[in-house]
Structures are given as structure tokens and as C-alpha cells.
Amino acid sequence: MVPKILYRAGIAACLLLIISCFLPWAYFADAHIVNEADRTFTGFYSYRNNYGKPGKFLVMLGLIAMALMLLPKIWAKRTNLFICALAVGYAVKTYILFVSCYNAYCPEKKVGIFLMLTATIVMLIASAFPHLALKEAGSKKPE
């Protein structure tokens, strides 16, 4: 029962990760950025690409993890555990990068950065308890 719920939560978390990359992650009210629209960073946009585009990598990891969750093979479940652990590590690194204070200024955290971090953690938990029907060891057909 629990693996089936975690399976669905893992699929939903993959979709949430993809959506969160398009949402605002942080707001920088720096005086250096003149245009107001350029002060809100997402997974795909940071002013002059200062923070890169981590949304591309996270969307790719989310799509791979979702595909591996849907495959009913044991190798896919094991690979998915590695992919989701990689996604959590990259999400933590990205979170620290986007919300760290610099020059006595701390950016305002937006909802997208929290959704991104939460989604990757749920993906990792769901991949640790896969939904997979295993065959019994002694159930071979006679020849």
C-alpha cells in the first residue's frame, strides 16, 4: 500500500520539479539591476546568467526519474535511486547558491525554490521504496 502511494507521489514530485523551475526562486532588490523584471530569478533566468540555468539540468533529471519510475524493471529502479540522489544534491547546491547572502544583502526567497527542493526530496523517498511486483524465487515453470 505504501509503495503504491509513494509511486504516485514520486510521479507528482517529478511534475512539480518541472513546474517549479518556471516559478520565481529568488528576488534580488539590488541597486545594480535597473529593470524591475530582471530582479526575479527563476530556474531558467538569472540576470546576465550570473547563476546559470539550473532549471535545464533539473528538468532533465525530473524527466529521466519519471521515465524510470514508470518502467517496471529492477535496473530502472536502481538507476532511479542514483538519479534522484543526484537531483537532491544538485537541488541543495542550487538552493544554497540562489539564497546565500552576499555583501550584507540577503535575497528574498520565493516559493519556487522551496518547491524545487521539496520535490527532489520526495522523488528520492519515492525511489527508495519502489512499486515493483517481484516474482517468487521458486515459481519456475516446468519444462
CYANA upper distance limits for C-alpha pairs under 8 A (distance plus 0.5 A):
  1 MET  CA      5 ILE  CA      7.00
  2 VAL  CA      6 LEU  CA      6.62
  3 PRO  CA      7 TYR  CA      6.38
  3 PRO  CA    126 ALA  CA      8.12
  3 PRO  CA    129 PHE  CA      6.30
  3 PRO  CA    130 PRO  CA      6.46
  3 PRO  CA    131 HIS  CA      5.56
  4 LYS  CA      8 ARG  CA      6.97
  4 LYS  CA    131 HIS  CA      6.23
  5 ILE  CA      9 ALA  CA      6.65
  6 LEU  CA     10 GLY  CA      6.35
  6 LEU  CA    125 ILE  CA      8.16
  6 LEU  CA    126 ALA  CA      5.44
  6 LEU  CA    129 PHE  CA      7.72
  6 LEU  CA    130 PRO  CA      8.17
  6 LEU  CA    131 HIS  CA      8.39
  7 TYR  CA     11 ILE  CA      6.90
  7 TYR  CA     69 MET  CA      7.87
  7 TYR  CA    126 ALA  CA      6.41
  7 TYR  CA    127 SER  CA      8.37
  7 TYR  CA    130 PRO  CA      7.11
  7 TYR  CA    131 HIS  CA      6.51
  8 ARG  CA     12 ALA  CA      6.70
  9 ALA  CA     13 ALA  CA      6.46
  9 ALA  CA    122 VAL  CA      7.75
  9 ALA  CA    123 MET  CA      8.23
  9 ALA  CA    126 ALA  CA      7.44
 10 GLY  CA     14 CYS  CA      6.73
 10 GLY  CA     66 MET  CA      8.23
 10 GLY  CA     69 MET  CA      8.24
 10 GLY  CA    122 VAL  CA      6.78
 10 GLY  CA    123 MET  CA      5.36
 10 GLY  CA    125 ILE  CA      8.39
 10 GLY  CA    126 ALA  CA      5.58
 10 GLY  CA    127 SER  CA      7.76
 11 ILE  CA     15 LEU  CA      7.00
 11 ILE  CA     66 MET  CA      6.41
 11 ILE  CA     69 MET  CA      7.79
 11 ILE  CA    123 MET  CA      8.26
 12 ALA  CA     16 LEU  CA      6.59
 13 ALA  CA     17 LEU  CA      6.51
 13 ALA  CA    119 ALA  CA      5.26
 13 ALA  CA    120 THR  CA      7.53
 13 ALA  CA    122 VAL  CA      6.73
 13 ALA  CA    123 MET  CA      6.35
 14 CYS  CA     18 ILE  CA      6.97
 14 CYS  CA     62 GLY  CA      5.51
 14 CYS  CA     63 LEU  CA      7.50
 14 CYS  CA     65 ALA  CA      7.60
 14 CYS  CA     66 MET  CA      6.51
 14 CYS  CA    119 ALA  CA      7.28
 14 CYS  CA    120 THR  CA      8.14
 14 CYS  CA    123 MET  CA      7.20
 15 LEU  CA     19 ILE  CA      6.79
 15 LEU  CA     62 GLY  CA      7.83
 16 LEU  CA     20 SER  CA      6.40
 16 LEU  CA    115 LEU  CA      7.73
 16 LEU  CA    116 MET  CA      7.94
 16 LEU  CA    119 ALA  CA      6.69
 17 LEU  CA     21 CYS  CA      7.01
 17 LEU  CA     58 LEU  CA      7.86
 17 LEU  CA     59 VAL  CA      7.51
 17 LEU  CA     62 GLY  CA      7.01
 17 LEU  CA    115 LEU  CA      7.53
 17 LEU  CA    116 MET  CA      5.75
 17 LEU  CA    119 ALA  CA      5.94
 17 LEU  CA    120 THR  CA      7.39
 18 ILE  CA     22 PHE  CA      7.94
 18 ILE  CA     55 GLY  CA      8.47
 18 ILE  CA     58 LEU  CA      7.81
 18 ILE  CA     59 VAL  CA      5.66
 18 ILE  CA     62 GLY  CA      7.04
 19 ILE  CA     23 LEU  CA      7.43
 20 SER  CA     24 PRO  CA      8.46
 20 SER  CA     43 GLY  CA      8.38
 20 SER  CA    112 GLY  CA      5.45
 20 SER  CA    113 ILE  CA      7.73
 20 SER  CA    115 LEU  CA      6.44
 20 SER  CA    116 MET  CA      6.01
 21 CYS  CA     42 THR  CA      6.84
 21 CYS  CA     43 GLY  CA      5.07
 21 CYS  CA     44 PHE  CA      7.37
 21 CYS  CA     55 GLY  CA      5.65
 21 CYS  CA     58 LEU  CA      8.17
 21 CYS  CA     59 VAL  CA      7.91
 21 CYS  CA    112 GLY  CA      7.33
 21 CYS  CA    116 MET  CA      7.49
 22 PHE  CA     42 THR  CA      6.53
 22 PHE  CA     43 GLY  CA      6.66
 22 PHE  CA     44 PHE  CA      7.43
 22 PHE  CA     55 GLY  CA      8.26
 22 PHE  CA    112 GLY  CA      8.23
 23 LEU  CA     42 THR  CA      6.38
 23 LEU  CA     43 GLY  CA      8.02
 23 LEU  CA    111 VAL  CA      8.01
 23 LEU  CA    112 GLY  CA      5.46
 24 PRO  CA     40 THR  CA      6.74
 24 PRO  CA     41 PHE  CA      6.28
 24 PRO  CA     42 THR  CA      5.16
 24 PRO  CA     43 GLY  CA      8.21
 24 PRO  CA    110 LYS  CA      6.35
 24 PRO  CA    111 VAL  CA      7.28
 24 PRO  CA    112 GLY  CA      5.78
 24 PRO  CA    113 ILE  CA      7.92
 25 TRP  CA     40 THR  CA      7.82
 25 TRP  CA     41 PHE  CA      6.17
 25 TRP  CA     42 THR  CA      5.50
 25 TRP  CA     43 GLY  CA      7.52
 25 TRP  CA     98 PHE  CA      8.13
 25 TRP  CA    109 LYS  CA      6.75
 25 TRP  CA    110 LYS  CA      5.27
 25 TRP  CA    111 VAL  CA      6.82
 25 TRP  CA    112 GLY  CA      5.17
 25 TRP  CA    113 ILE  CA      5.05
 25 TRP  CA    114 PHE  CA      8.40
 26 ALA  CA     40 THR  CA      6.32
 26 ALA  CA     41 PHE  CA      5.84
 26 ALA  CA     42 THR  CA      7.58
 26 ALA  CA     98 PHE  CA      7.23
 26 ALA  CA     99 VAL  CA      7.40
 26 ALA  CA    107 PRO  CA      6.77
 26 ALA  CA    108 GLU  CA      6.00
 26 ALA  CA    109 LYS  CA      5.12
 26 ALA  CA    110 LYS  CA      5.55
 26 ALA  CA    113 ILE  CA      7.81
 27 TYR  CA     39 ARG  CA      6.07
 27 TYR  CA     40 THR  CA      4.93
 27 TYR  CA     41 PHE  CA      6.76
 27 TYR  CA    107 PRO  CA      6.18
 27 TYR  CA    108 GLU  CA      5.47
 27 TYR  CA    109 LYS  CA      7.04
 27 TYR  CA    110 LYS  CA      7.53
 28 PHE  CA     39 ARG  CA      5.51
 28 PHE  CA     40 THR  CA      6.86
 28 PHE  CA     41 PHE  CA      8.30
 28 PHE  CA    106 CYS  CA      8.50
 28 PHE  CA    107 PRO  CA      5.49
 28 PHE  CA    108 GLU  CA      7.05
 29 ALA  CA     33 ILE  CA      8.28
 29 ALA  CA     39 ARG  CA      6.78
 29 ALA  CA    107 PRO  CA      7.66
 30 ASP  CA     39 ARG  CA      8.12
 33 ILE  CA     38 ASP  CA      7.43
 33 ILE  CA     39 ARG  CA      7.13
 33 ILE  CA     47 TYR  CA      8.48
 34 VAL  CA     38 ASP  CA      8.35
 35 ASN  CA     39 ARG  CA      7.63
 36 GLU  CA     40 THR  CA      8.37
 38 ASP  CA     46 SER  CA      8.03
 38 ASP  CA     47 TYR  CA      6.44
 39 ARG  CA     47 TYR  CA      7.70
 40 THR  CA     46 SER  CA      8.20
 41 PHE  CA     45 TYR  CA      6.04
 41 PHE  CA     46 SER  CA      5.46
 41 PHE  CA     47 TYR  CA      7.82
 42 THR  CA     46 SER  CA      7.15
 42 THR  CA     55 GLY  CA      8.33
 42 THR  CA    112 GLY  CA      8.16
 43 GLY  CA     53 LYS  CA      6.29
 43 GLY  CA     54 PRO  CA      6.01
 43 GLY  CA     55 GLY  CA      4.62
 43 GLY  CA     56 LYS  CA      8.06
 44 PHE  CA     52 GLY  CA      8.22
 44 PHE  CA     53 LYS  CA      5.24
 44 PHE  CA     54 PRO  CA      7.15
 44 PHE  CA     55 GLY  CA      5.69
 44 PHE  CA     56 LYS  CA      7.40
 45 TYR  CA     49 ASN  CA      7.19
 45 TYR  CA     52 GLY  CA      8.08
 45 TYR  CA     53 LYS  CA      6.85
 46 SER  CA     50 ASN  CA      6.43
 46 SER  CA     51 TYR  CA      6.33
 46 SER  CA     52 GLY  CA      7.23
 46 SER  CA     53 LYS  CA      7.94
 47 TYR  CA     51 TYR  CA      8.44
 49 ASN  CA     53 LYS  CA      7.70
 51 TYR  CA     97 LEU  CA      8.05
 51 TYR  CA     98 PHE  CA      7.92
 53 LYS  CA     57 PHE  CA      8.27
 54 PRO  CA     58 LEU  CA      6.73
 54 PRO  CA     94 THR  CA      7.67
 55 GLY  CA     59 VAL  CA      6.37
 56 LYS  CA     60 MET  CA      6.74
 57 PHE  CA     61 LEU  CA      6.68
 58 LEU  CA     62 GLY  CA      6.51
 58 LEU  CA     87 ALA  CA      7.28
 58 LEU  CA     90 TYR  CA      8.49
 58 LEU  CA     91 ALA  CA      8.31
 59 VAL  CA     63 LEU  CA      6.64
 60 MET  CA     64 ILE  CA      6.72
 61 LEU  CA     65 ALA  CA      6.48
 61 LEU  CA     83 ILE  CA      7.27
 61 LEU  CA     84 CYS  CA      8.09
 61 LEU  CA     87 ALA  CA      6.95
 62 GLY  CA     66 MET  CA      6.58
 62 GLY  CA     87 ALA  CA      8.48
 63 LEU  CA     67 ALA  CA      6.70
 64 ILE  CA     68 LEU  CA      6.66
 64 ILE  CA     80 ASN  CA      8.48
 64 ILE  CA     83 ILE  CA      8.26
 65 ALA  CA     69 MET  CA      6.57
 65 ALA  CA     80 ASN  CA      6.16
 65 ALA  CA     83 ILE  CA      6.98
 65 ALA  CA     84 CYS  CA      7.16
 65 ALA  CA    123 MET  CA      8.47
 66 MET  CA     70 LEU  CA      6.83
 67 ALA  CA     71 LEU  CA      6.95
 68 LEU  CA     76 ALA  CA      5.69
 68 LEU  CA     77 LYS  CA      6.99
 68 LEU  CA     79 THR  CA      8.05
 68 LEU  CA     80 ASN  CA      6.27
 69 MET  CA     76 ALA  CA      7.79
 69 MET  CA     77 LYS  CA      7.20
 69 MET  CA     80 ASN  CA      7.48
 69 MET  CA    127 SER  CA      7.96
 69 MET  CA    130 PRO  CA      8.23
 71 LEU  CA     76 ALA  CA      6.86
 71 LEU  CA     77 LYS  CA      8.42
 72 PRO  CA     76 ALA  CA      7.83
 72 PRO  CA     77 LYS  CA      8.41
 72 PRO  CA    132 LEU  CA      6.79
 73 LYS  CA     77 LYS  CA      7.13
 73 LYS  CA    132 LEU  CA      8.23
 74 ILE  CA     78 ARG  CA      6.88
 74 ILE  CA    132 LEU  CA      8.24
 75 TRP  CA     79 THR  CA      6.57
 76 ALA  CA     80 ASN  CA      6.41
 77 LYS  CA     81 LEU  CA      6.90
 77 LYS  CA    127 SER  CA      7.31
 77 LYS  CA    130 PRO  CA      7.01
 78 ARG  CA     82 PHE  CA      7.31
 79 THR  CA     83 ILE  CA      6.78
 80 ASN  CA     84 CYS  CA      6.46
 80 ASN  CA    127 SER  CA      6.70
 81 LEU  CA     85 ALA  CA      6.63
 81 LEU  CA    124 LEU  CA      7.10
 81 LEU  CA    127 SER  CA      5.71
 81 LEU  CA    128 ALA  CA      6.68
 82 PHE  CA     86 LEU  CA      6.66
 83 ILE  CA     87 ALA  CA      6.68
 84 CYS  CA     88 VAL  CA      6.72
 84 CYS  CA    120 THR  CA      7.34
 84 CYS  CA    123 MET  CA      6.62
 84 CYS  CA    124 LEU  CA      5.48
 84 CYS  CA    127 SER  CA      7.57
 85 ALA  CA     89 GLY  CA      6.79
 85 ALA  CA    124 LEU  CA      6.56
 86 LEU  CA     90 TYR  CA      6.67
 87 ALA  CA     91 ALA  CA      6.44
 87 ALA  CA    120 THR  CA      6.66
 88 VAL  CA     92 VAL  CA      6.64
 88 VAL  CA    117 LEU  CA      7.77
 88 VAL  CA    120 THR  CA      5.76
 88 VAL  CA    121 ILE  CA      6.63
 88 VAL  CA    124 LEU  CA      7.79
 89 GLY  CA     93 LYS  CA      6.79
 90 TYR  CA     94 THR  CA      6.56
 91 ALA  CA     95 TYR  CA      6.47
 91 ALA  CA    116 MET  CA      7.56
 91 ALA  CA    117 LEU  CA      6.26
 91 ALA  CA    120 THR  CA      7.58
 92 VAL  CA     96 ILE  CA      6.72
 92 VAL  CA    117 LEU  CA      7.38
 93 LYS  CA     97 LEU  CA      6.68
 94 THR  CA     98 PHE  CA      6.58
 95 TYR  CA     99 VAL  CA      6.61
 95 TYR  CA    113 ILE  CA      7.13
 95 TYR  CA    117 LEU  CA      7.87
 96 ILE  CA    100 SER  CA      6.09
 98 PHE  CA    107 PRO  CA      8.50
 99 VAL  CA    106 CYS  CA      7.53
 99 VAL  CA    107 PRO  CA      6.45
 99 VAL  CA    108 GLU  CA      7.96
 99 VAL  CA    109 LYS  CA      6.94
100 SER  CA    106 CYS  CA      7.04
100 SER  CA    107 PRO  CA      7.89
101 CYS  CA    105 TYR  CA      5.90
101 CYS  CA    106 CYS  CA      4.71
101 CYS  CA    107 PRO  CA      7.22
102 TYR  CA    106 CYS  CA      7.02
109 LYS  CA    113 ILE  CA      7.62
110 LYS  CA    114 PHE  CA      7.88
111 VAL  CA    115 LEU  CA      6.78
112 GLY  CA    116 MET  CA      6.55
113 ILE  CA    117 LEU  CA      6.82
114 PHE  CA    118 THR  CA      6.55
115 LEU  CA    119 ALA  CA      6.36
116 MET  CA    120 THR  CA      6.91
117 LEU  CA    121 ILE  CA      6.95
118 THR  CA    122 VAL  CA      6.74
119 ALA  CA    123 MET  CA      6.60
120 THR  CA    124 LEU  CA      6.74
121 ILE  CA    125 ILE  CA      6.83
122 VAL  CA    126 ALA  CA      6.55
123 MET  CA    127 SER  CA      6.59
124 LEU  CA    128 ALA  CA      6.69
125 ILE  CA    129 PHE  CA      7.22
126 ALA  CA    130 PRO  CA      6.88
135 LYS  CA    139 SER  CA      7.81
